[in-house]
C-alpha cells in the first residue's frame, strides 16, 4: 500500500512498514487542503494531531483503507463517517499507558508533598518545614473516571500503596482485581482523589463542572492526564478557593491549543486561566504525560503491529 505520513514519528514506523512492502511518503509541511488534493493516491494515512480528519477530508480519501493515529485517542477523526466509508481506524493507547500512569502518580505525590511549592521556597532561601508538611497516599480512597487502558494502568501502579481504588465507567463490568467498579453516586460519596482517564467525547466535555464537583461528599484532589476540555477551568478555580478541591495536577488544559504560548505573549489569557496559574495548589505540565522516550517508540511499534495484524 501507499502510505502517507503527515506527522513526524519514531523512525521504526517507516522502517518496519517498508520492510512489510509498503511505500511510504512523508509530508510534514503541506496545508490540509494540499493533503486533501492528493490523499486519493494513498491507501494508508499516519497522523498524530496535525489537523482534523473531517467529512470533507474523508470524501477526498477515495482509496483510503486505514488511518493510524500515533496516540491514545481518535477524537480528531470523524469516527462514524470513517466507518461509513469502510476505513479502518487504528490508535495506540497501549503505547503510552505506562507513561501516563507514571506521570499521574508523580503529579499526585508531588501535590500531596507540596514539592512544587517547597522547591521554589528553598531556591529563594526559605526553609519552611511546617508550611510544607505533606499528607500520605496510604489510607486514601482513589477514584478513577474511565477504566480503559489508561485507567487500568494507573490502578496497577497504585497496587504498591495501601489504598482503596474505585472506578466509574459508562461501560459495565470493567472493574478488575485492581479497582472496584461502582455507581457514580457511590463514587462521589467515597473518593478522596479523582483521576481522569476518559477520551474527549460529547459526554466528557465540561464533565468536571460546578454541579459535578459539589456532588462529592468529601473534598478531593484532582488529577487530569486525559483531555483538557473535560474540566471547566472557572469551576475548578472556584472549587480550589472554596476547598471543595484540595489541589489539582493538570497535564492538559481547557485552553490548550497549538498556539498556547500566544495566550501569554498577546495578553489574551482568560481570567480563569490567570487564576489557575497563580494557585500554589495547582501543578501543571504541557501535555507530556504520555510523552516519554520509551512511549515514543512503543506508540510507533503499536501502530505497525496493528497494521500487520489487519492487513497481512
C-alpha positions as CSV (number, residue, x, y, z in Angstrom):
1,X,0.0,0.0,0.0
2,X,1.0,3.6,-0.5
3,X,1.0,5.3,3.0
4,X,1.2,9.0,3.7
5,X,2.8,10.2,6.9
6,X,1.8,13.8,7.9
7,X,3.5,13.9,11.3
8,X,7.0,13.0,12.4
9,X,7.1,9.8,14.5
10,X,9.7,7.3,15.6
11,X,11.8,6.1,12.5
12,X,10.9,2.5,13.2
13,X,7.4,3.2,11.9
14,X,8.5,3.9,8.3
15,X,11.4,1.3,8.5
16,X,9.1,-1.5,9.5
17,X,6.3,-0.6,7.2
18,X,8.8,-0.5,4.3
19,X,10.1,-3.9,5.4
20,X,6.5,-5.2,5.1
21,X,6.4,-4.0,1.4
22,X,4.6,-0.7,1.8
23,X,5.6,2.6,0.1
24,X,5.9,5.5,2.5
25,X,5.7,9.2,1.6
26,X,6.3,11.9,4.1
27,X,4.7,15.4,4.0
28,X,5.0,17.4,7.2
29,X,4.6,20.9,5.7
30,X,1.7,21.0,3.2
31,X,-1.6,22.5,4.3
32,X,-4.7,20.4,5.0
33,X,-6.1,21.5,1.6
34,X,-3.0,20.4,-0.2
35,X,-3.1,17.0,1.6
36,X,-6.7,16.6,0.6
37,X,-5.9,17.2,-3.0
38,X,-3.6,14.1,-3.1
39,X,-5.0,11.8,-0.4
40,X,-6.8,9.8,-3.1
41,X,-3.4,8.4,-4.1
42,X,-3.0,6.7,-0.7
43,X,-4.4,3.6,0.9
44,X,-3.0,4.5,4.4
45,X,-2.6,7.6,6.4
46,X,-0.5,8.1,9.6
47,X,-1.2,11.1,11.7
48,X,-0.9,12.4,15.3
49,X,-2.8,15.7,15.9
50,X,-1.8,18.0,13.0
51,X,-5.3,18.6,11.7
52,X,-8.8,17.2,12.0
53,X,-9.9,14.4,9.7
54,X,-13.5,15.5,8.9
55,X,-16.1,14.5,6.3
56,X,-14.7,16.8,3.6
57,X,-11.2,15.2,4.0
58,X,-12.6,11.7,4.1
59,X,-14.7,12.4,0.9
60,X,-11.4,13.1,-0.9
61,X,-9.8,9.9,0.5
62,X,-11.5,7.6,-2.0
63,X,-8.9,4.8,-1.7
64,X,-8.1,5.0,2.0
65,X,-8.1,1.7,3.8
66,X,-6.8,2.8,7.2
67,X,-5.9,5.8,9.3
68,X,-3.3,5.2,12.0
69,X,-3.2,7.8,14.8
70,X,0.0,7.6,16.8
71,X,-1.6,8.4,20.1
72,X,-4.2,7.1,22.5
73,X,-7.4,8.6,21.1
74,X,-9.3,9.2,17.9
75,X,-11.0,12.5,18.8
76,X,-9.5,14.4,15.8
77,X,-11.1,11.9,13.4
78,X,-14.8,11.7,12.4
79,X,-15.0,8.1,13.6
80,X,-18.6,7.5,12.4
81,X,-18.1,8.8,8.9
82,X,-14.9,6.9,8.6
83,X,-16.7,3.8,9.5
84,X,-19.4,4.5,6.8
85,X,-16.5,4.8,4.3
86,X,-15.1,1.4,5.4
87,X,-11.9,3.0,6.7
88,X,-10.2,1.0,9.5
89,X,-9.1,3.3,12.4
90,X,-6.0,2.4,14.5
91,X,-5.0,4.1,17.7
92,X,-2.2,3.2,20.2
93,X,-3.3,3.6,23.8
94,X,-1.2,0.6,24.7
95,X,1.9,2.5,23.7
96,X,1.8,5.3,26.2
97,X,-0.4,3.9,29.0
98,X,2.5,3.2,31.3
99,X,4.0,6.7,30.7
100,X,0.6,8.3,31.5
101,X,0.1,6.3,34.7
102,X,3.6,7.1,36.0
103,X,3.0,10.8,35.3
104,X,-0.3,10.8,37.1
105,X,1.2,9.1,40.1
106,X,4.1,11.6,40.1
107,X,1.7,14.5,40.0
108,X,-0.3,13.1,42.8
109,X,2.7,12.5,45.1
110,X,4.1,16.0,44.2
111,X,0.8,17.6,45.2
112,X,0.5,15.6,48.5
113,X,4.0,16.6,49.5
114,X,3.9,20.2,48.2
115,X,7.1,19.6,46.2
116,X,6.5,22.4,43.7
117,X,6.0,25.0,46.4
118,X,8.8,23.6,48.6
119,X,11.3,23.6,45.7
120,X,10.6,27.3,44.9
121,X,10.9,28.3,48.6
122,X,14.2,26.6,49.1
123,X,15.7,28.1,46.0
124,X,14.6,31.5,47.4
125,X,16.3,30.9,50.8
126,X,13.2,29.8,52.7
127,X,13.3,26.7,54.9
128,X,9.6,26.3,55.7
129,X,9.2,22.8,57.2
130,X,5.8,23.2,58.9
131,X,4.3,25.0,56.0
132,X,5.4,22.1,53.7
133,X,4.1,19.3,55.9
134,X,2.7,16.7,53.5
135,X,0.0,14.1,53.5
136,X,0.3,10.4,52.7
137,X,-1.4,8.5,50.0
138,X,-1.8,5.4,52.1
139,X,-5.3,5.1,53.6
140,X,-6.9,7.2,50.9
141,X,-9.7,6.2,48.5
142,X,-8.7,6.9,44.9
143,X,-11.3,7.1,42.2
144,X,-10.7,6.7,38.5
145,X,-13.1,8.1,36.0
146,X,-12.7,6.0,32.9
147,X,-11.3,2.4,33.2
148,X,-9.8,1.6,29.8
149,X,-6.1,1.3,29.0
150,X,-5.1,4.4,30.9
151,X,-7.2,3.8,34.0
152,X,-6.2,0.2,34.3
153,X,-2.5,1.1,34.0
154,X,-2.9,3.7,36.8
155,X,-4.7,1.3,39.0
156,X,-1.9,-1.2,38.6
157,X,0.6,1.5,39.7
158,X,-1.4,2.1,42.8
159,X,-1.1,-1.6,43.9
160,X,2.1,-0.6,45.7
161,X,0.1,1.6,48.1
162,X,-2.3,0.8,50.9
163,X,-5.3,2.5,49.1
164,X,-8.8,1.5,48.0
165,X,-9.2,2.1,44.3
166,X,-12.7,2.6,42.8
167,X,-13.6,3.2,39.2
168,X,-16.5,4.6,37.4
169,X,-17.1,3.9,33.7
170,X,-20.1,4.1,31.4
171,X,-19.3,0.6,30.3
172,X,-20.5,-2.2,32.6
173,X,-18.2,-4.9,34.1
174,X,-14.8,-3.3,33.5
175,X,-13.6,-3.5,37.1
176,X,-10.9,-6.0,37.9
177,X,-8.6,-7.1,40.8
178,X,-7.0,-3.6,40.8
179,X,-10.2,-1.5,41.0
180,X,-13.8,-2.0,42.1
181,X,-16.4,-0.6,39.7
182,X,-19.1,1.4,41.5
183,X,-22.0,3.7,40.6
184,X,-21.4,7.4,40.2
185,X,-23.3,8.1,43.4
186,X,-21.1,5.7,45.4
187,X,-18.0,7.0,43.7
188,X,-18.9,10.6,44.8
189,X,-19.6,9.5,48.3
190,X,-16.3,7.7,48.9
191,X,-13.3,9.0,46.9
192,X,-10.7,11.5,48.1
193,X,-8.7,11.5,44.9
194,X,-10.2,11.8,41.4
195,X,-8.1,10.9,38.3
196,X,-9.5,11.3,34.8
197,X,-8.8,8.7,32.2
198,X,-11.5,9.4,29.6
199,X,-11.4,10.3,25.9
200,X,-12.8,13.5,24.6
201,X,-16.5,12.9,23.7
202,X,-19.7,15.0,23.9
203,X,-20.3,13.2,27.3
204,X,-16.9,14.2,28.8
205,X,-16.5,17.8,27.5
206,X,-17.2,20.0,30.5
207,X,-17.8,17.0,32.7
208,X,-15.9,18.3,35.7
209,X,-18.1,21.4,36.4
210,X,-19.6,23.1,39.4
211,X,-22.5,20.8,39.7
212,X,-20.4,17.7,39.4
213,X,-17.8,18.9,41.9
214,X,-20.5,19.8,44.6
215,X,-21.9,16.3,44.4
216,X,-18.9,14.8,46.2
217,X,-19.2,14.2,49.9
218,X,-15.5,14.8,50.7
219,X,-13.1,17.4,49.5
220,X,-10.9,15.8,46.9
221,X,-7.6,16.1,44.9
222,X,-8.0,16.2,41.1
223,X,-5.6,14.7,38.5
224,X,-6.2,15.2,34.8
225,X,-3.8,13.5,32.3
226,X,-6.7,12.9,29.9
227,X,-8.3,15.8,28.0
228,X,-8.3,19.5,29.0
229,X,-11.8,20.2,27.8
230,X,-13.2,17.7,30.4
231,X,-12.6,20.3,33.2
232,X,-14.3,23.7,33.3
233,X,-11.4,25.9,34.5
234,X,-13.6,28.6,36.0
235,X,-15.4,26.0,38.1
236,X,-12.1,24.3,39.1
237,X,-10.7,27.6,40.3
238,X,-13.9,28.3,42.4
239,X,-13.6,24.8,43.9
240,X,-10.0,25.3,44.8
241,X,-10.9,28.6,46.5
242,X,-13.8,27.1,48.4
243,X,-11.9,24.0,49.5
244,X,-14.1,21.5,47.6
245,X,-11.0,20.6,45.6
246,X,-7.8,20.4,47.7
247,X,-5.3,20.5,44.8
248,X,-5.1,19.8,41.1
249,X,-2.4,18.2,38.9
250,X,-3.2,19.1,35.3
251,X,-1.2,17.8,32.3
252,X,-3.9,19.2,29.9
253,X,-5.9,22.4,29.9
254,X,-9.2,23.6,28.7
255,X,-7.4,26.4,26.8
256,X,-4.8,24.1,25.3
257,X,-4.0,24.6,21.6
258,X,-1.0,24.6,19.3
259,X,-0.5,28.4,19.9
260,X,-0.8,28.1,23.7
261,X,2.1,30.5,24.1
262,X,0.1,33.3,22.4
263,X,-2.1,33.5,25.5
264,X,0.9,34.9,27.3
265,X,2.6,37.0,24.5
266,X,-0.6,38.6,23.3
267,X,-2.2,39.4,26.7
268,X,-5.1,37.1,25.8
269,X,-5.0,34.9,28.9
270,X,-8.6,34.2,30.1
271,X,-9.3,35.2,33.7
272,X,-9.9,31.6,34.9
273,X,-6.5,30.6,33.5
274,X,-4.8,33.5,35.2
275,X,-6.3,32.4,38.5
276,X,-5.2,28.8,37.9
277,X,-1.7,29.9,37.1
278,X,-1.5,31.8,40.4
279,X,-2.6,28.9,42.6
280,X,0.0,27.3,44.8
281,X,-2.2,24.2,44.9
282,X,-2.0,23.5,41.1
283,X,0.7,21.6,39.4
284,X,0.9,22.0,35.6
285,X,2.7,20.2,32.7
286,X,2.5,20.7,28.9
287,X,0.5,17.6,27.8
288,X,3.6,15.4,28.2
289,X,2.1,12.6,30.4
290,X,2.3,10.1,27.6
291,X,5.4,11.7,26.0
292,X,8.4,9.7,27.2
293,X,11.5,8.3,25.4
294,X,10.0,4.9,25.8
295,X,6.5,5.7,24.7
296,X,7.8,7.4,21.5
297,X,9.0,4.0,20.4
298,X,6.1,2.0,21.8
299,X,3.4,4.2,20.2
300,X,5.0,3.6,16.7
301,X,5.5,-0.1,17.3
302,X,1.9,-0.5,18.3
303,X,0.7,1.1,15.1
304,X,3.0,-1.1,13.0
305,X,1.8,-4.2,14.9
306,X,-1.8,-3.4,14.3
307,X,-1.4,-2.7,10.6
308,X,0.5,-6.0,10.3
309,X,-2.3,-7.9,12.1
310,X,-5.1,-6.2,10.0
311,X,-3.6,-6.2,6.5
312,X,-1.0,-9.1,6.4
